[in-house]
Every structure is written in structure tokens, then in C-alpha cells.
Amino acid sequence: MITKCLIVVTSLAACTLHPLVSDIPLDGPPGDGAATSLLPPGTVVPSISTNAALLAQIRINEGLTYATLMTNGGIVTRTAGKSAGATVEYWNFGSAALETNGIAVLAPLYVFGTENGSAFTPSTQHPPLIDTICGDTRYSAFRRVIDVPFTSTYTGQLITSLDALNDAVNLGIVGTPTPDGTWVNMPVVLPGLLLEVGSGVPPVATQQVYGEGYVVDVFQLGTSLGRQPLKSGQVPVGQASSLLSGVASGSGVLSTTPDPALVFQYAIPTVAPTTTPNYSPIATTVTVQLASGVAPSAIDSDGDLFVRSSTGAVTGYYVANVAGYTVTTTTSNMQLQFTEGLP
């Protein structure tokens, strides 16, 4: 066992959490009240694949490598990493959008359903609504859940855009949209993609939501234990360590190629979250130069590298394992798979 000696360092900037302004678009009435953006019951909503420009926008901005997807038959594959002393699998959906103060950008997810007292039951007939697709201004895969209750005057109309939601609110077809305090990781992807989940289970198909008047394809990730609650209105940002070996080659030269297995700060949760989050897929990459003689294979936990405060900020590192580290500007949506066979 490697003896851990602690060097105290200046704390990294912790995730400063500030509430966003409301992202519920309720600006103004729907014209004269006659023509609206609502669609009649039974309307066939087109797939976003019918819009070549939007399809190209998704392909360019979804955070996945198109050539790799095609090589893999349209399957988003997993990558092996390490966390809490174990090997883990994760999906990498590329860059995570951040505000200028380093907190994660949040986008709304409007979930339609029925309300009975304080209980809200999501509809199994009307898909949720998103406000943006990847490539749009302020797009984010991290979505604040907003409950939208149907009223007694709702007769099956389809709400497929923000304009339609505004119309539905102003016409009394739905009640006031209300954030429920939770969030989901829901990246928009090309129609027809599949998600590798392992354990002999066939790759999982996308789910479908409405957005910009179209049916849009998404993956909903990491909700097998339930949705994560927001922390002071935000999603925590963690770290993932990229390890540079401290074992020199025969010529005495240290490799400059990082080990392929990232070491994640956040571990796979074992219980459902309560009022505070117990996981986040948002990770800023930290490049760690391991101490002399220490190989990446000897490190399988963030706790082998760093000491952290109760807020998750680094307060020190173990000199027996770490020679130094650099916090990069790369922050990604890297979702650990909680359970084999499930997204």
C-alpha cells in the first residue's frame, strides 16, 4: 500500500451556485386568440430528420464523432474509466456548456401531465417539450424539469413548440408551469442512434420529445435511481483526472501520453438521491502527473490523488502519488453508467 503524505494547496474554485432567472417563456398573448401554434389532436408531428438544416446542426454539434458513429453502426459506445476503487463505464457526449462564472448552463424540460393536489402525474400520451437543440444558443443537455399540468379544457391538443406552450398557458389549456426542483441529463442526438448498455442487452433506442415543432430524439441518462435534485438551483460540476505515468521508460523518459482511463471524482450512487444531489456527469478534466515510480494502474480512486472539502474543492494532494496537477478548461458531459444493461 502506498503511504499517503498530504500537501495542503490553495483550494480550487468550488462550484459557485447561483439561481438562474426563470426559463419559463410566458411573454405576451397569442395574437388575437384565434390562430395559435397548438396542433389539433391526432396531428402527425414530423421528425426533425425532415429538416435538412436542423439535422446538419445536430450532427455538427451533438458532441459525438460522426465517423466513429458510422463505424459503430450508429451505436454510441461506452468508455472504461475508474471511480471509487472500481472500473466504471461511461458515455462521453462532448463539451458541457458553462456560464461565465463556471456553473453549468441549464435548459428547461417541460413535462406535461395531470395534477391532483400536490401530486403531479406525467402524461404517457404527450411527450415532453424542449426549448433548444444542440447548436442553438444556450442549448444544454442538463435540463431543469418543469411540470405543466393540463386543465379541464385540454382536449388533446399537441404542444410542440414554445409558441404553442405560450398559447396553451394564455388560453387556459394548461396551468402555470412549475419547476419541480430536479434535473435530467438529456442530450439531443441524431435520429436513429442507439446507446450501448452491455450485459448482452441490445443497444437502447432514443426517446422522443417535442422541440421547435418537430419530434426530436434524445437519450435520458442516469435516472435508474430517480432524478437528481438541483443544488441551490444548479447542477454540481465535478472533475475527472487524466493520469500521466510516473514510471519512466528504459531510456528514463516519462510518457506524455495520458492513460486512457479517466479517474472520476463522482462515484456511481448506490441509493436514490434525497434533497441533495449525490451525482453529477459534468466533469472538468484535471491533468495529473503521477509521482516518480507510480503507474496509472496503481490509481483507481479520486481519493488516491486528492483531499477535498465538503463542497468538493481540492484542499490537498498526496505526494506519494501525485507530483503535480493542472486544471484544464475542458468540461464535458461524461455520464457514468449506474447499472449494466440500463442507460
C-alpha positions in Angstrom: 0.0 0.0 0.0 1.3 3.4 -0.9 1.8 5.7 2.1 -0.2 9.0 1.6 1.6 12.2 2.6 -0.5 15.3 2.4 0.5 18.7 0.9 -2.0 21.4 1.5 -2.6 23.6 -1.5 -4.8 26.6 -2.3 -8.4 25.4 -2.9 -9.6 25.1 -6.4 -12.6 27.4 -7.2 -15.6 25.5 -6.0 -18.8 25.3 -7.9 -20.4 28.7 -7.1 -24.1 28.2 -7.2 -26.4 31.0 -8.2 -30.1 30.7 -9.2 -30.9 31.4 -12.9 -33.6 33.7 -13.9 -36.8 31.8 -14.9 -36.6 29.9 -18.1 -40.4 29.6 -18.5 -41.3 31.6 -21.6 -44.6 33.3 -20.8 -44.2 36.5 -22.8 -47.3 38.1 -24.2 -50.6 36.8 -25.6 -51.0 34.6 -28.6 -52.1 37.3 -31.0 -55.9 37.7 -31.3 -56.7 34.4 -29.5 -57.9 32.7 -32.7 -54.8 31.5 -34.6 -52.5 29.6 -32.3 -49.4 27.3 -32.6 -51.3 24.4 -31.0 -51.8 21.4 -33.2 -55.2 19.5 -33.3 -55.4 16.1 -31.6 -54.0 13.3 -33.8 -51.8 15.6 -35.9 -48.7 13.7 -37.2 -45.7 15.7 -36.0 -42.8 15.5 -38.4 -39.4 14.1 -37.3 -36.6 16.7 -37.2 -34.9 14.4 -39.8 -37.2 16.1 -42.4 -35.4 19.4 -41.9 -32.0 19.1 -43.5 -30.6 22.2 -41.9 -31.6 21.2 -38.4 -30.3 17.7 -38.9 -26.9 19.1 -40.0 -26.9 21.3 -37.0 -27.4 18.3 -34.7 -24.7 16.3 -36.5 -22.2 19.1 -36.1 -23.0 20.0 -32.5 -24.1 16.8 -30.7 -20.7 16.2 -29.2 -20.2 12.8 -30.9 -17.8 11.9 -33.7 -19.9 11.2 -36.7 -17.3 9.0 -38.4 -17.0 6.9 -35.3 -20.7 6.5 -35.0 -20.9 5.3 -38.6 -18.1 2.8 -38.0 -20.0 1.5 -34.9 -23.3 1.2 -36.8 -24.8 4.2 -35.2 -24.2 3.0 -31.7 -22.9 5.4 -29.0 -20.4 3.2 -27.3 -19.0 3.3 -23.7 -15.5 4.0 -22.5 -13.9 2.4 -19.4 -12.8 4.6 -16.5 -12.2 4.4 -12.8 -14.1 5.7 -9.7 -14.3 4.8 -6.0 -11.9 1.9 -6.4 -13.7 0.2 -9.3 -13.7 0.1 -13.1 -16.7 2.0 -14.5 -18.2 2.6 -17.9 -19.3 6.0 -19.2 -20.7 7.7 -22.3 -19.0 10.9 -23.4 -21.3 13.5 -25.1 -18.7 16.1 -25.5 -18.4 19.7 -24.2 -20.7 20.8 -21.4 -22.0 24.4 -21.7 -21.0 26.6 -18.8 -21.9 30.1 -17.7 -19.2 32.8 -17.5 -18.9 32.0 -13.7 -18.3 28.3 -14.3 -21.7 26.9 -13.4 -23.5 24.6 -15.8 -26.0 26.1 -18.3 -29.5 24.7 -17.5 -32.2 24.4 -20.1 -35.9 23.6 -19.4 -37.7 20.3 -19.9 -41.4 20.8 -19.9 -43.2 17.7 -18.7 -47.0 17.6 -19.3 -49.4 15.7 -17.1 -52.2 15.9 -14.6 -52.2 17.5 -11.2 -54.1 16.1 -8.2 -53.5 18.3 -5.1 -49.7 18.3 -4.7 -49.2 15.2 -6.8 -48.2 15.5 -10.5 -48.5 12.5 -12.8 -46.6 12.8 -16.1 -48.6 12.1 -19.3 -47.8 8.9 -21.2 -49.5 10.3 -24.3 -48.0 13.7 -24.7 -44.1 13.8 -25.0 -42.1 16.4 -23.0 -41.1 19.7 -24.7 -37.5 21.1 -25.0 -36.6 24.6 -25.9 -33.4 24.1 -27.9 -31.4 21.6 -29.9 -27.6 21.3 -29.9 -26.1 24.2 -31.8 -28.7 26.6 -30.6 -27.8 29.5 -28.2 -27.9 28.2 -24.6 -28.5 24.6 -25.6 -27.7 22.3 -22.7 -28.2 18.6 -22.1 -28.8 19.3 -18.5 -32.5 20.1 -18.1 -34.4 21.6 -15.3 -37.7 19.7 -15.0 -40.8 21.9 -15.2 -44.2 20.4 -14.6 -47.0 21.6 -16.9 -50.5 20.5 -15.7 -53.3 20.1 -18.2 -56.6 21.8 -17.2 -60.1 20.5 -17.7 -60.3 22.4 -21.0 -57.5 20.4 -22.5 -58.8 18.1 -25.3 -55.7 16.5 -26.7 -54.0 19.4 -28.5 -50.3 18.9 -29.2 -47.8 21.4 -27.7 -44.7 21.1 -29.9 -43.0 24.4 -29.5 -42.5 27.3 -27.1 -45.0 29.4 -29.0 -47.6 26.6 -28.6 -46.8 26.4 -24.8 -47.3 30.2 -24.5 -50.6 29.8 -26.4 -51.7 26.9 -24.2 -51.0 28.9 -21.0 -52.8 32.0 -22.2 -55.8 30.0 -23.4 -56.0 28.2 -20.1 -55.4 24.7 -21.7 -52.5 24.2 -19.2 -51.9 25.6 -15.8 -48.8 27.5 -14.6 -45.5 25.7 -15.5 -43.8 25.0 -12.2 -40.2 23.7 -11.7 -40.1 20.6 -9.6 -36.6 21.0 -8.3 -35.0 18.2 -10.3 -32.9 17.9 -13.4 -32.1 15.2 -16.0 -29.2 14.6 -18.4 -30.9 14.5 -21.8 -28.6 15.1 -24.8 -30.2 15.7 -28.2 -28.8 13.3 -30.8 -29.3 12.3 -34.4 -32.5 10.2 -35.1 -31.9 6.5 -35.2 -28.8 6.4 -32.9 -28.5 3.6 -30.3 -26.9 3.5 -26.9 -24.6 0.7 -25.8 -25.6 -0.6 -22.4 -23.8 -4.0 -22.1 -24.8 -7.2 -20.3 -26.0 -8.8 -23.5 -28.8 -6.2 -23.7 -29.4 -4.9 -27.2 -28.4 -1.2 -27.7 -31.1 1.1 -26.4 -33.1 3.3 -28.8 -33.6 7.1 -28.3 -36.6 8.6 -26.6 -38.6 11.2 -28.4 -39.6 14.7 -27.2 -41.1 17.7 -29.0 -38.9 20.7 -29.9 -39.2 23.5 -32.5 -42.4 21.9 -33.9 -40.7 18.6 -34.5 -40.2 15.2 -32.9 -36.6 15.3 -31.5 -34.5 12.3 -30.5 -32.8 12.3 -27.1 -31.1 9.9 -24.6 -32.2 10.2 -21.0 -29.3 9.1 -18.8 -28.7 8.2 -15.2 -32.2 8.2 -13.9 -32.4 4.5 -12.8 -32.4 5.7 -9.2 -34.6 8.7 -9.9 -33.9 12.3 -11.0 -31.2 14.2 -9.2 -32.3 17.3 -7.2 -30.8 20.7 -8.0 -28.3 22.1 -5.6 -29.2 25.7 -4.9 -30.8 25.8 -8.3 -27.8 24.3 -10.1 -26.1 21.1 -11.2 -22.7 20.4 -9.5 -19.6 20.4 -11.6 -17.1 17.7 -10.7 -13.7 16.6 -12.1 -12.1 13.7 -14.0 -8.4 13.1 -13.7 -6.3 12.3 -16.7 -3.2 10.5 -15.5 0.4 10.9 -16.7 2.6 8.0 -15.6 5.4 8.5 -13.2 7.2 5.3 -14.4 9.9 6.2 -16.9 10.8 4.2 -20.0 14.0 2.3 -20.4 15.7 5.5 -21.6 14.5 7.3 -18.5 11.9 9.4 -20.3 8.3 9.9 -18.9 5.5 9.4 -21.3 3.5 12.5 -22.3 0.5 10.3 -23.4 -2.2 10.2 -20.7 -3.6 6.9 -19.6 -6.9 6.2 -21.4 -8.8 5.5 -18.2 -10.0 8.7 -16.5 -10.5 8.8 -12.7 -13.8 10.4 -11.8 -14.4 12.5 -8.7 -18.1 11.4 -8.5 -18.8 7.8 -7.9 -21.8 5.8 -9.0 -24.6 6.4 -6.5 -25.9 3.3 -4.6 -29.1 4.9 -3.3 -31.7 7.3 -4.6 -30.9 11.0 -4.1 -32.9 12.8 -1.4 -32.9 16.5 -1.1 -29.3 16.9 -2.2 -27.6 15.5 -5.3 -25.4 12.5 -5.0 -24.0 12.5 -8.5 -23.2 14.8 -11.5 -22.0 13.8 -15.0 -20.4 17.2 -15.6 -16.6 16.8 -15.2 -13.7 19.2 -15.8 -10.6 17.4 -16.8 -7.6 17.6 -14.5 -4.2 16.6 -15.8 -2.3 14.8 -13.0 1.4 14.0 -13.2 1.9 11.0 -11.0 4.8 10.8 -8.6 8.0 9.1 -9.6 7.5 5.3 -9.9 3.7 5.5 -9.7 1.9 3.9 -12.6 -1.7 4.7 -13.6 -2.7 1.2 -12.8 -2.0 1.9 -9.1 -4.7 4.6 -9.0 -8.3 3.7 -9.1 -10.0 6.4 -7.0 -10.1 10.2 -6.8 -9.2 9.7 -3.1 -5.8 8.2 -4.1 -5.0 11.7 -5.6 -6.7 14.5 -3.7 -8.2 15.6 -0.4 -11.4 17.5 -0.8 -13.5 19.8 1.3 -17.2 19.1 1.9 -18.0 21.2 -1.2 -15.8 19.0 -3.4 -12.9 21.5 -3.7 -9.4 20.2 -3.7 -7.6 21.2 -0.4 -4.5 19.0 -0.9 -2.9 16.1 -2.7 -0.9 13.0 -1.8 2.8 13.5 -2.6 3.3 9.7 -2.6 1.1 9.5 -5.6 1.0 13.0 -7.2 3.9 15.2 -8.4 1.6 17.9 -9.6 -1.7 18.7 -11.4 -3.3 21.2 -13.8 -7.0 22.0 -14.0 -7.8 22.3 -17.7 -10.6 24.4 -19.3 -12.2 21.3 -20.8 -15.6 20.4 -19.2 -17.6 17.5 -20.6 -20.8 15.6 -20.3 -19.4 12.2 -19.2 -22.2 10.1 -17.8 -21.2 7.1 -15.7 -23.4 4.1 -16.3 -25.1 3.2 -13.0 -26.2 -0.3 -13.9 -25.1 -2.7 -16.6 -27.9 -3.1 -19.1 -29.6 0.3 -18.3 -28.9 3.8 -19.7 
